[in-house]
Amino acid sequence: MIREADRGGSGLVVRVVRAWLRDAPSRILEARGALESGDGNAAHRAVHSLKSASATVGAARLAERCRTAERAFAAGLLLPDLLDDIEAEHGTAVEALGAIPEMRPELGR
């Protein structure tokens, strides 16, 4: 799929995925810190950003988990278990990206 999306060989898709790999953990930490301080708005913003970026790189299940958390945080339900689910699914997405040859150097493989 990544190769098909980047038929021109510009490397744009690889750069987008690498940016996601670099930034996604920060968004998760940002959301967790916001929850710990009781700031549902900041947690909502962090998972919203992660949701959008995850959807862009094809991590649909992670995006869906973020969508669920986003709704809960917007409603004032600051549930840390939602972030546990997001972290677990993030790990699954990173593993899936590791199967793509272009991503292996970024993942240290």
Biopython code that builds the backbone (N, CA, C, O; Angstrom):
import numpy as np
from Bio.PDB.StructureBuilder import StructureBuilder

atoms = [
    (1, "MET", "N", (0.826, -1.195, 0.000)),
    (1, "MET", "CA", (0.000, 0.000, 0.000)),
    (1, "MET", "C", (0.867, 1.253, 0.000)),
    (1, "MET", "O", (0.581, 2.195, -0.739)),
    (2, "ILE", "N", (1.907, 1.282, 0.805)),
    (2, "ILE", "CA", (2.757, 2.473, 0.845)),
    (2, "ILE", "C", (3.438, 2.676, -0.497)),
    (2, "ILE", "O", (3.510, 3.797, -0.999)),
    (3, "ARG", "N", (3.935, 1.594, -1.076)),
    (3, "ARG", "CA", (4.590, 1.729, -2.380)),
    (3, "ARG", "C", (3.616, 2.236, -3.433)),
    (3, "ARG", "O", (3.989, 3.046, -4.281)),
    (4, "GLU", "N", (2.377, 1.772, -3.388)),
    (4, "GLU", "CA", (1.370, 2.200, -4.362)),
    (4, "GLU", "C", (1.037, 3.674, -4.208)),
    (4, "GLU", "O", (0.805, 4.366, -5.199)),
    (5, "ALA", "N", (1.010, 4.159, -2.975)),
    (5, "ALA", "CA", (0.663, 5.558, -2.732)),
    (5, "ALA", "C", (1.783, 6.502, -3.140)),
    (5, "ALA", "O", (1.555, 7.697, -3.328)),
    (6, "ASP", "N", (2.984, 5.972, -3.277)),
    (6, "ASP", "CA", (4.140, 6.812, -3.598)),
    (6, "ASP", "C", (4.756, 6.373, -4.920)),
    (6, "ASP", "O", (5.970, 6.202, -5.029)),
    (7, "ARG", "N", (3.911, 6.197, -5.906)),
    (7, "ARG", "CA", (4.382, 5.699, -7.204)),
    (7, "ARG", "C", (5.428, 6.593, -7.847)),
    (7, "ARG", "O", (6.279, 6.109, -8.592)),
    (8, "GLY", "N", (5.379, 7.876, -7.574)),
    (8, "GLY", "CA", (6.343, 8.791, -8.167)),
    (8, "GLY", "C", (7.723, 8.686, -7.541)),
    (8, "GLY", "O", (8.681, 9.270, -8.048)),
    (9, "GLY", "N", (7.833, 7.952, -6.452)),
    (9, "GLY", "CA", (9.138, 7.762, -5.833)),
    (9, "GLY", "C", (9.651, 8.955, -5.064)),
    (9, "GLY", "O", (10.849, 9.047, -4.796)),
    (10, "SER", "N", (8.769, 9.875, -4.701)),
    (10, "SER", "CA", (9.217, 11.080, -4.006)),
    (10, "SER", "C", (9.608, 10.813, -2.561)),
    (10, "SER", "O", (10.304, 11.619, -1.943)),
    (11, "GLY", "N", (9.161, 9.681, -2.019)),
    (11, "GLY", "CA", (9.452, 9.376, -0.624)),
    (11, "GLY", "C", (8.528, 10.079, 0.359)),
    (11, "GLY", "O", (8.739, 10.011, 1.570)),
    (12, "LEU", "N", (7.519, 10.744, -0.151)),
    (12, "LEU", "CA", (6.606, 11.484, 0.720)),
    (12, "LEU", "C", (5.934, 10.573, 1.740)),
    (12, "LEU", "O", (5.863, 10.909, 2.922)),
    (13, "VAL", "N", (5.448, 9.436, 1.297)),
    (13, "VAL", "CA", (4.742, 8.533, 2.208)),
    (13, "VAL", "C", (5.680, 8.054, 3.308)),
    (13, "VAL", "O", (5.299, 8.023, 4.478)),
    (14, "VAL", "N", (6.891, 7.685, 2.945)),
    (14, "VAL", "CA", (7.862, 7.236, 3.944)),
    (14, "VAL", "C", (8.139, 8.352, 4.942)),
    (14, "VAL", "O", (8.237, 8.092, 6.141)),
    (15, "ARG", "N", (8.265, 9.573, 4.477)),
    (15, "ARG", "CA", (8.501, 10.703, 5.394)),
    (15, "ARG", "C", (7.322, 10.924, 6.326)),
    (15, "ARG", "O", (7.511, 11.235, 7.502)),
    (16, "VAL", "N", (6.106, 10.765, 5.813)),
    (16, "VAL", "CA", (4.913, 10.926, 6.658)),
    (16, "VAL", "C", (4.876, 9.840, 7.726)),
    (16, "VAL", "O", (4.601, 10.125, 8.892)),
    (17, "VAL", "N", (5.152, 8.604, 7.337)),
    (17, "VAL", "CA", (5.141, 7.511, 8.309)),
    (17, "VAL", "C", (6.243, 7.702, 9.337)),
    (17, "VAL", "O", (6.027, 7.476, 10.527)),
    (18, "ARG", "N", (7.409, 8.111, 8.893)),
    (18, "ARG", "CA", (8.506, 8.365, 9.844)),
    (18, "ARG", "C", (8.137, 9.467, 10.830)),
    (18, "ARG", "O", (8.462, 9.371, 12.013)),
    (19, "ALA", "N", (7.470, 10.501, 10.362)),
    (19, "ALA", "CA", (7.026, 11.567, 11.268)),
    (19, "ALA", "C", (6.032, 11.015, 12.282)),
    (19, "ALA", "O", (6.079, 11.373, 13.459)),
    (20, "TRP", "N", (5.134, 10.145, 11.831)),
    (20, "TRP", "CA", (4.173, 9.525, 12.748)),
    (20, "TRP", "C", (4.894, 8.671, 13.781)),
    (20, "TRP", "O", (4.581, 8.735, 14.970)),
    (21, "LEU", "N", (5.857, 7.873, 13.333)),
    (21, "LEU", "CA", (6.623, 7.037, 14.260)),
    (21, "LEU", "C", (7.324, 7.880, 15.320)),
    (21, "LEU", "O", (7.411, 7.485, 16.483)),
    (22, "ARG", "N", (7.812, 9.019, 14.917)),
    (22, "ARG", "CA", (8.527, 9.913, 15.831)),
    (22, "ARG", "C", (7.565, 10.641, 16.777)),
    (22, "ARG", "O", (7.863, 10.806, 17.960)),
    (23, "ASP", "N", (6.407, 11.078, 16.255)),
    (23, "ASP", "CA", (5.525, 11.956, 17.027)),
    (23, "ASP", "C", (4.441, 11.255, 17.840)),
    (23, "ASP", "O", (4.010, 11.776, 18.869)),
    (24, "ALA", "N", (3.999, 10.092, 17.398)),
    (24, "ALA", "CA", (2.877, 9.421, 18.075)),
    (24, "ALA", "C", (3.148, 9.165, 19.557)),
    (24, "ALA", "O", (2.266, 9.411, 20.380)),
    (25, "PRO", "N", (4.341, 8.676, 19.928)),
    (25, "PRO", "CA", (4.575, 8.460, 21.363)),
    (25, "PRO", "C", (4.452, 9.746, 22.185)),
    (25, "PRO", "O", (4.003, 9.705, 23.330)),
    (26, "SER", "N", (4.839, 10.862, 21.620)),
    (26, "SER", "CA", (4.719, 12.140, 22.322)),
    (26, "SER", "C", (3.261, 12.522, 22.544)),
    (26, "SER", "O", (2.907, 13.052, 23.597)),
    (27, "ARG", "N", (2.409, 12.251, 21.543)),
    (27, "ARG", "CA", (0.986, 12.556, 21.701)),
    (27, "ARG", "C", (0.375, 11.683, 22.807)),
    (27, "ARG", "O", (-0.471, 12.149, 23.570)),
    (28, "ILE", "N", (0.802, 10.431, 22.890)),
    (28, "ILE", "CA", (0.294, 9.538, 23.937)),
    (28, "ILE", "C", (0.738, 10.038, 25.306)),
    (28, "ILE", "O", (-0.065, 10.095, 26.238)),
    (29, "LEU", "N", (2.008, 10.400, 25.431)),
    (29, "LEU", "CA", (2.510, 10.935, 26.706)),
    (29, "LEU", "C", (1.814, 12.242, 27.068)),
    (29, "LEU", "O", (1.502, 12.486, 28.234)),
    (30, "GLU", "N", (1.578, 13.064, 26.079)),
    (30, "GLU", "CA", (0.870, 14.332, 26.296)),
    (30, "GLU", "C", (-0.536, 14.074, 26.834)),
    (30, "GLU", "O", (-0.978, 14.733, 27.774)),
    (31, "ALA", "N", (-1.235, 13.109, 26.231)),
    (31, "ALA", "CA", (-2.587, 12.780, 26.683)),
    (31, "ALA", "C", (-2.562, 12.214, 28.097)),
    (31, "ALA", "O", (-3.412, 12.559, 28.918)),
    (32, "ARG", "N", (-1.598, 11.352, 28.386)),
    (32, "ARG", "CA", (-1.520, 10.758, 29.724)),
    (32, "ARG", "C", (-1.240, 11.839, 30.773)),
    (32, "ARG", "O", (-1.853, 11.841, 31.840)),
    (33, "GLY", "N", (-0.325, 12.744, 30.474)),
    (33, "GLY", "CA", (-0.037, 13.838, 31.398)),
    (33, "GLY", "C", (-1.249, 14.720, 31.631)),
    (33, "GLY", "O", (-1.511, 15.162, 32.749)),
    (34, "ALA", "N", (-1.983, 14.968, 30.557)),
    (34, "ALA", "CA", (-3.199, 15.785, 30.677)),
    (34, "ALA", "C", (-4.229, 15.094, 31.567)),
    (34, "ALA", "O", (-4.870, 15.740, 32.396)),
    (35, "LEU", "N", (-4.386, 13.795, 31.396)),
    (35, "LEU", "CA", (-5.337, 13.065, 32.240)),
    (35, "LEU", "C", (-4.902, 13.110, 33.701)),
    (35, "LEU", "O", (-5.723, 13.298, 34.599)),
    (36, "GLU", "N", (-3.608, 12.935, 33.926)),
    (36, "GLU", "CA", (-3.105, 12.944, 35.303)),
    (36, "GLU", "C", (-3.321, 14.287, 35.974)),
    (36, "GLU", "O", (-3.501, 14.358, 37.190)),
    (37, "SER", "N", (-3.303, 15.356, 35.181)),
    (37, "SER", "CA", (-3.532, 16.686, 35.754)),
    (37, "SER", "C", (-5.006, 17.094, 35.688)),
    (37, "SER", "O", (-5.367, 18.195, 36.106)),
    (38, "GLY", "N", (-5.857, 16.204, 35.163)),
    (38, "GLY", "CA", (-7.284, 16.490, 35.094)),
    (38, "GLY", "C", (-7.693, 17.419, 33.967)),
    (38, "GLY", "O", (-8.774, 18.006, 34.011)),
    (39, "ASP", "N", (-6.850, 17.559, 32.964)),
    (39, "ASP", "CA", (-7.132, 18.462, 31.854)),
    (39, "ASP", "C", (-7.697, 17.687, 30.662)),
    (39, "ASP", "O", (-6.963, 17.277, 29.763)),
    (40, "GLY", "N", (-8.998, 17.501, 30.677)),
    (40, "GLY", "CA", (-9.666, 16.764, 29.610)),
    (40, "GLY", "C", (-9.531, 17.417, 28.253)),
    (40, "GLY", "O", (-9.460, 16.725, 27.238)),
    (41, "ASN", "N", (-9.492, 18.753, 28.218)),
    (41, "ASN", "CA", (-9.350, 19.444, 26.930)),
    (41, "ASN", "C", (-8.008, 19.141, 26.284)),
    (41, "ASN", "O", (-7.939, 18.893, 25.081)),
    (42, "ALA", "N", (-6.939, 19.160, 27.076)),
    (42, "ALA", "CA", (-5.610, 18.857, 26.534)),
    (42, "ALA", "C", (-5.519, 17.395, 26.115)),
    (42, "ALA", "O", (-4.907, 17.081, 25.094)),
    (43, "ALA", "N", (-6.119, 16.498, 26.893)),
    (43, "ALA", "CA", (-6.135, 15.078, 26.526)),
    (43, "ALA", "C", (-6.894, 14.889, 25.213)),
    (43, "ALA", "O", (-6.475, 14.125, 24.343)),
    (44, "HIS", "N", (-8.005, 15.592, 25.087)),
    (44, "HIS", "CA", (-8.806, 15.534, 23.861)),
    (44, "HIS", "C", (-7.981, 16.000, 22.663)),
    (44, "HIS", "O", (-7.979, 15.344, 21.622)),
    (45, "ARG", "N", (-7.289, 17.114, 22.799)),
    (45, "ARG", "CA", (-6.470, 17.636, 21.696)),
    (45, "ARG", "C", (-5.376, 16.650, 21.296)),
    (45, "ARG", "O", (-5.127, 16.443, 20.108)),
    (46, "ALA", "N", (-4.726, 16.043, 22.284)),
    (46, "ALA", "CA", (-3.638, 15.108, 21.994)),
    (46, "ALA", "C", (-4.144, 13.885, 21.242)),
    (46, "ALA", "O", (-3.536, 13.472, 20.255)),
    (47, "VAL", "N", (-5.251, 13.298, 21.697)),
    (47, "VAL", "CA", (-5.750, 12.106, 21.002)),
    (47, "VAL", "C", (-6.383, 12.470, 19.659)),
    (47, "VAL", "O", (-6.386, 11.654, 18.738)),
    (48, "HIS", "N", (-6.913, 13.674, 19.541)),
    (48, "HIS", "CA", (-7.431, 14.124, 18.243)),
    (48, "HIS", "C", (-6.294, 14.182, 17.227)),
    (48, "HIS", "O", (-6.435, 13.710, 16.099)),
    (49, "SER", "N", (-5.184, 14.755, 17.631)),
    (49, "SER", "CA", (-4.020, 14.838, 16.751)),
    (49, "SER", "C", (-3.509, 13.449, 16.384)),
    (49, "SER", "O", (-3.196, 13.179, 15.225)),
    (50, "LEU", "N", (-3.431, 12.580, 17.376)),
    (50, "LEU", "CA", (-2.978, 11.213, 17.129)),
    (50, "LEU", "C", (-3.959, 10.476, 16.222)),
    (50, "LEU", "O", (-3.545, 9.712, 15.350)),
    (51, "LYS", "N", (-5.246, 10.701, 16.422)),
    (51, "LYS", "CA", (-6.275, 10.060, 15.584)),
    (51, "LYS", "C", (-6.070, 10.425, 14.122)),
    (51, "LYS", "O", (-6.047, 9.552, 13.255)),
    (52, "SER", "N", (-5.925, 11.692, 13.856)),
    (52, "SER", "CA", (-5.792, 12.154, 12.475)),
    (52, "SER", "C", (-4.529, 11.602, 11.824)),
    (52, "SER", "O", (-4.566, 11.108, 10.697)),
    (53, "ALA", "N", (-3.424, 11.687, 12.536)),
    (53, "ALA", "CA", (-2.162, 11.195, 11.988)),
    (53, "ALA", "C", (-2.201, 9.689, 11.786)),
    (53, "ALA", "O", (-1.679, 9.181, 10.793)),
    (54, "SER", "N", (-2.811, 8.978, 12.714)),
    (54, "SER", "CA", (-2.888, 7.521, 12.607)),
    (54, "SER", "C", (-3.736, 7.105, 11.413)),
    (54, "SER", "O", (-3.395, 6.161, 10.700)),
    (55, "ALA", "N", (-4.830, 7.805, 11.199)),
    (55, "ALA", "CA", (-5.661, 7.517, 10.029)),
    (55, "ALA", "C", (-4.879, 7.766, 8.748)),
    (55, "ALA", "O", (-5.018, 7.016, 7.782)),
    (56, "THR", "N", (-4.069, 8.799, 8.731)),
    (56, "THR", "CA", (-3.281, 9.134, 7.548)),
    (56, "THR", "C", (-2.307, 8.025, 7.180)),
    (56, "THR", "O", (-2.102, 7.752, 5.997)),
    (57, "VAL", "N", (-1.701, 7.379, 8.181)),
    (57, "VAL", "CA", (-0.721, 6.327, 7.888)),
    (57, "VAL", "C", (-1.356, 4.946, 7.783)),
    (57, "VAL", "O", (-0.653, 3.953, 7.592)),
    (58, "GLY", "N", (-2.679, 4.874, 7.907)),
    (58, "GLY", "CA", (-3.366, 3.606, 7.732)),
    (58, "GLY", "C", (-3.560, 2.795, 9.000)),
    (58, "GLY", "O", (-3.949, 1.629, 8.935)),
    (59, "ALA", "N", (-3.295, 3.395, 10.151)),
    (59, "ALA", "CA", (-3.494, 2.703, 11.430)),
    (59, "ALA", "C", (-4.945, 2.910, 11.868)),
    (59, "ALA", "O", (-5.225, 3.645, 12.816)),
    (60, "ALA", "N", (-5.854, 2.251, 11.163)),
    (60, "ALA", "CA", (-7.291, 2.485, 11.348)),
    (60, "ALA", "C", (-7.778, 2.088, 12.739)),
    (60, "ALA", "O", (-8.587, 2.799, 13.336)),
    (61, "ARG", "N", (-7.298, 0.966, 13.257)),
    (61, "ARG", "CA", (-7.758, 0.552, 14.596)),
    (61, "ARG", "C", (-7.282, 1.531, 15.653)),
    (61, "ARG", "O", (-8.010, 1.829, 16.600)),
    (62, "LEU", "N", (-6.065, 2.031, 15.500)),
    (62, "LEU", "CA", (-5.569, 3.033, 16.445)),
    (62, "LEU", "C", (-6.396, 4.311, 16.328)),
    (62, "LEU", "O", (-6.749, 4.915, 17.341)),
    (63, "ALA", "N", (-6.702, 4.721, 15.124)),
    (63, "ALA", "CA", (-7.521, 5.920, 14.925)),
    (63, "ALA", "C", (-8.892, 5.744, 15.585)),
    (63, "ALA", "O", (-9.422, 6.682, 16.179)),
    (64, "GLU", "N", (-9.462, 4.544, 15.479)),
    (64, "GLU", "CA", (-10.766, 4.291, 16.092)),
    (64, "GLU", "C", (-10.673, 4.351, 17.617)),
    (64, "GLU", "O", (-11.564, 4.895, 18.269)),
    (65, "ARG", "N", (-9.617, 3.806, 18.179)),
    (65, "ARG", "CA", (-9.438, 3.878, 19.639)),
    (65, "ARG", "C", (-9.272, 5.336, 20.089)),
    (65, "ARG", "O", (-9.771, 5.737, 21.140)),
    (66, "CYS", "N", (-8.571, 6.102, 19.281)),
    (66, "CYS", "CA", (-8.422, 7.530, 19.583)),
    (66, "CYS", "C", (-9.770, 8.237, 19.504)),
    (66, "CYS", "O", (-10.071, 9.103, 20.326)),
    (67, "ARG", "N", (-10.569, 7.875, 18.529)),
    (67, "ARG", "CA", (-11.901, 8.483, 18.373)),
    (67, "ARG", "C", (-12.752, 8.201, 19.616)),
    (67, "ARG", "O", (-13.448, 9.088, 20.110)),
    (68, "THR", "N", (-12.693, 6.970, 20.116)),
    (68, "THR", "CA", (-13.432, 6.609, 21.328)),
    (68, "THR", "C", (-12.954, 7.444, 22.510)),
    (68, "THR", "O", (-13.767, 7.979, 23.263)),
    (69, "ALA", "N", (-11.641, 7.557, 22.674)),
    (69, "ALA", "CA", (-11.080, 8.347, 23.778)),
    (69, "ALA", "C", (-11.426, 9.819, 23.612)),
    (69, "ALA", "O", (-11.760, 10.494, 24.586)),
    (70, "GLU", "N", (-11.350, 10.310, 22.404)),
    (70, "GLU", "CA", (-11.653, 11.710, 22.108)),
    (70, "GLU", "C", (-13.073, 12.057, 22.576)),
    (70, "GLU", "O", (-13.296, 13.090, 23.206)),
    (71, "ARG", "N", (-14.013, 11.186, 22.258)),
    (71, "ARG", "CA", (-15.405, 11.415, 22.669)),
    (71, "ARG", "C", (-15.537, 11.398, 24.188)),
    (71, "ARG", "O", (-16.210, 12.246, 24.772)),
    (72, "ALA", "N", (-14.893, 10.431, 24.815)),
    (72, "ALA", "CA", (-14.972, 10.321, 26.276)),
    (72, "ALA", "C", (-14.365, 11.558, 26.938)),
    (72, "ALA", "O", (-14.963, 12.130, 27.849)),
    (73, "PHE", "N", (-13.197, 11.966, 26.490)),
    (73, "PHE", "CA", (-12.526, 13.118, 27.103)),
    (73, "PHE", "C", (-13.339, 14.390, 26.892)),
    (73, "PHE", "O", (-13.420, 15.235, 27.784)),
    (74, "ALA", "N", (-13.937, 14.525, 25.720)),
    (74, "ALA", "CA", (-14.775, 15.698, 25.446)),
    (74, "ALA", "C", (-15.988, 15.731, 26.370)),
    (74, "ALA", "O", (-16.497, 16.802, 26.700)),
    (75, "ALA", "N", (-16.445, 14.556, 26.782)),
    (75, "ALA", "CA", (-17.603, 14.466, 27.678)),
    (75, "ALA", "C", (-17.195, 14.537, 29.148)),
    (75, "ALA", "O", (-18.038, 14.410, 30.037)),
    (76, "GLY", "N", (-15.905, 14.738, 29.401)),
    (76, "GLY", "CA", (-15.433, 14.846, 30.777)),
    (76, "GLY", "C", (-15.127, 13.521, 31.440)),
    (76, "GLY", "O", (-14.876, 13.475, 32.644)),
    (77, "LEU", "N", (-15.144, 12.438, 30.672)),
    (77, "LEU", "CA", (-14.808, 11.117, 31.209)),
    (77, "LEU", "C", (-13.316, 10.877, 31.015)),
    (77, "LEU", "O", (-12.880, 10.462, 29.941)),
    (78, "LEU", "N", (-12.550, 11.137, 32.046)),
    (78, "LEU", "CA", (-11.094, 11.040, 31.953)),
    (78, "LEU", "C", (-10.665, 9.638, 32.386)),
    (78, "LEU", "O", (-10.260, 9.426, 33.529)),
    (79, "LEU", "N", (-10.759, 8.702, 31.471)),
    (79, "LEU", "CA", (-10.535, 7.293, 31.749)),
    (79, "LEU", "C", (-9.154, 6.857, 31.260)),
    (79, "LEU", "O", (-8.939, 6.735, 30.053)),
    (80, "PRO", "N", (-8.217, 6.620, 32.178)),
    (80, "PRO", "CA", (-6.869, 6.211, 31.768)),
    (80, "PRO", "C", (-6.836, 4.893, 30.996)),
    (80, "PRO", "O", (-5.925, 4.671, 30.197)),
    (81, "ASP", "N", (-7.814, 4.016, 31.224)),
    (81, "ASP", "CA", (-7.840, 2.743, 30.500)),
    (81, "ASP", "C", (-7.920, 2.956, 28.990)),
    (81, "ASP", "O", (-7.426, 2.136, 28.216)),
    (82, "LEU", "N", (-8.534, 4.044, 28.578)),
    (82, "LEU", "CA", (-8.615, 4.336, 27.148)),
    (82, "LEU", "C", (-7.222, 4.569, 26.572)),
    (82, "LEU", "O", (-6.939, 4.172, 25.441)),
    (83, "LEU", "N", (-6.360, 5.208, 27.346)),
    (83, "LEU", "CA", (-4.992, 5.424, 26.870)),
    (83, "LEU", "C", (-4.192, 4.134, 26.881)),
    (83, "LEU", "O", (-3.306, 3.948, 26.047)),
    (84, "ASP", "N", (-4.493, 3.239, 27.819)),
    (84, "ASP", "CA", (-3.842, 1.929, 27.805)),
    (84, "ASP", "C", (-4.165, 1.207, 26.501)),
    (84, "ASP", "O", (-3.288, 0.594, 25.892)),
    (85, "ASP", "N", (-5.425, 1.280, 26.075)),
    (85, "ASP", "CA", (-5.843, 0.671, 24.806)),
    (85, "ASP", "C", (-5.118, 1.323, 23.627)),
    (85, "ASP", "O", (-4.688, 0.642, 22.696)),
    (86, "ILE", "N", (-4.991, 2.638, 23.680)),
    (86, "ILE", "CA", (-4.301, 3.372, 22.611)),
    (86, "ILE", "C", (-2.839, 2.958, 22.554)),
    (86, "ILE", "O", (-2.302, 2.726, 21.471)),
    (87, "GLU", "N", (-2.191, 2.864, 23.708)),
    (87, "GLU", "CA", (-0.779, 2.455, 23.725)),
    (87, "GLU", "C", (-0.602, 1.049, 23.158)),
    (87, "GLU", "O", (0.326, 0.802, 22.387)),
    (88, "ALA", "N", (-1.480, 0.139, 23.534)),
    (88, "ALA", "CA", (-1.383, -1.228, 23.028)),
    (88, "ALA", "C", (-1.565, -1.262, 21.512)),
    (88, "ALA", "O", (-0.815, -1.938, 20.807)),
    (89, "GLU", "N", (-2.547, -0.542, 21.022)),
    (89, "GLU", "CA", (-2.793, -0.526, 19.580)),
    (89, "GLU", "C", (-1.677, 0.194, 18.838)),
    (89, "GLU", "O", (-1.359, -0.163, 17.704)),
    (90, "HIS", "N", (-1.078, 1.202, 19.463)),
    (90, "HIS", "CA", (0.079, 1.869, 18.864)),
    (90, "HIS", "C", (1.203, 0.852, 18.651)),
    (90, "HIS", "O", (1.836, 0.831, 17.596)),
    (91, "GLY", "N", (1.443, 0.021, 19.649)),
    (91, "GLY", "CA", (2.472, -1.009, 19.509)),
    (91, "GLY", "C", (2.178, -1.951, 18.354)),
    (91, "GLY", "O", (3.086, -2.340, 17.619)),
    (92, "THR", "N", (0.931, -2.313, 18.195)),
    (92, "THR", "CA", (0.527, -3.183, 17.089)),
    (92, "THR", "C", (0.770, -2.489, 15.748)),
    (92, "THR", "O", (1.244, -3.114, 14.799)),
    (93, "ALA", "N", (0.448, -1.214, 15.674)),
    (93, "ALA", "CA", (0.654, -0.461, 14.432)),
    (93, "ALA", "C", (2.140, -0.350, 14.098)),
    (93, "ALA", "O", (2.527, -0.482, 12.937)),
    (94, "VAL", "N", (2.963, -0.112, 15.099)),
    (94, "VAL", "CA", (4.408, -0.028, 14.869)),
    (94, "VAL", "C", (4.930, -1.369, 14.352)),
    (94, "VAL", "O", (5.748, -1.408, 13.434)),
    (95, "GLU", "N", (4.459, -2.456, 14.938)),
    (95, "GLU", "CA", (4.854, -3.791, 14.466)),
    (95, "GLU", "C", (4.449, -3.999, 13.013)),
    (95, "GLU", "O", (5.227, -4.531, 12.222)),
    (96, "ALA", "N", (3.247, -3.588, 12.660)),
    (96, "ALA", "CA", (2.777, -3.740, 11.288)),
    (96, "ALA", "C", (3.641, -2.936, 10.326)),
    (96, "ALA", "O", (3.963, -3.402, 9.233)),
    (97, "LEU", "N", (4.011, -1.741, 10.732)),
    (97, "LEU", "CA", (4.869, -0.917, 9.879)),
    (97, "LEU", "C", (6.252, -1.548, 9.724)),
    (97, "LEU", "O", (6.918, -1.350, 8.708)),
    (98, "GLY", "N", (6.675, -2.299, 10.722)),
    (98, "GLY", "CA", (7.966, -2.975, 10.639)),
    (98, "GLY", "C", (8.020, -4.026, 9.549)),
    (98, "GLY", "O", (9.108, -4.431, 9.137)),
    (99, "ALA", "N", (6.874, -4.473, 9.075)),
    (99, "ALA", "CA", (6.816, -5.452, 7.992)),
    (99, "ALA", "C", (7.033, -4.795, 6.628)),
    (99, "ALA", "O", (7.193, -5.490, 5.625)),
    (100, "ILE", "N", (7.038, -3.488, 6.587)),
    (100, "ILE", "CA", (7.226, -2.754, 5.331)),
    (100, "ILE", "C", (8.711, -2.439, 5.187)),
    (100, "ILE", "O", (9.277, -1.732, 6.020)),
    (101, "PRO", "N", (9.346, -2.957, 4.139)),
    (101, "PRO", "CA", (10.800, -2.788, 4.006)),
    (101, "PRO", "C", (11.289, -1.350, 4.126)),
    (101, "PRO", "O", (12.346, -1.109, 4.707)),
    (102, "GLU", "N", (10.546, -0.402, 3.592)),
    (102, "GLU", "CA", (11.003, 0.997, 3.648)),
    (102, "GLU", "C", (11.039, 1.549, 5.051)),
    (102, "GLU", "O", (11.731, 2.535, 5.306)),
    (103, "MET", "N", (10.308, 0.935, 5.975)),
    (103, "MET", "CA", (10.236, 1.429, 7.342)),
    (103, "MET", "C", (11.279, 0.792, 8.257)),
    (103, "MET", "O", (11.538, 1.316, 9.340)),
    (104, "ARG", "N", (11.863, -0.289, 7.863)),
    (104, "ARG", "CA", (12.771, -1.032, 8.734)),
    (104, "ARG", "C", (13.935, -0.200, 9.251)),
    (104, "ARG", "O", (14.242, -0.295, 10.440)),
    (105, "PRO", "N", (14.602, 0.611, 8.430)),
    (105, "PRO", "CA", (15.704, 1.415, 9.000)),
    (105, "PRO", "C", (15.233, 2.356, 10.108)),
    (105, "PRO", "O", (15.948, 2.575, 11.086)),
    (106, "GLU", "N", (14.025, 2.912, 9.952)),
    (106, "GLU", "CA", (13.491, 3.827, 10.950)),
    (106, "GLU", "C", (13.191, 3.108, 12.255)),
    (106, "GLU", "O", (13.291, 3.694, 13.333)),
    (107, "LEU", "N", (12.824, 1.840, 12.152)),
    (107, "LEU", "CA", (12.476, 1.062, 13.335)),
    (107, "LEU", "C", (13.675, 0.331, 13.915)),
    (107, "LEU", "O", (13.538, -0.410, 14.889)),
    (108, "GLY", "N", (14.846, 0.530, 13.330)),
    (108, "GLY", "CA", (16.055, -0.101, 13.852)),
    (108, "GLY", "C", (16.139, -1.578, 13.508)),
    (108, "GLY", "O", (16.724, -2.353, 14.264)),
    (109, "ARG", "N", (15.577, -1.973, 12.403)),
    (109, "ARG", "CA", (15.612, -3.396, 11.998)),
    (109, "ARG", "C", (16.515, -3.596, 10.813)),
    (109, "ARG", "O", (16.668, -4.721, 10.336)),
]
sb = StructureBuilder()
sb.init_structure("model")
sb.init_model(0)
sb.init_chain("A")
sb.init_seg("    ")
for serial, (resi, resn, name, xyz) in enumerate(atoms, 1):
    if name == "N":
        sb.init_residue(resn, " ", resi, " ")
    sb.init_atom(name, np.array(xyz, "f"), 0.0, 1.0, " ", f" {name:<3s}", serial, name[0])
structure = sb.get_structure()
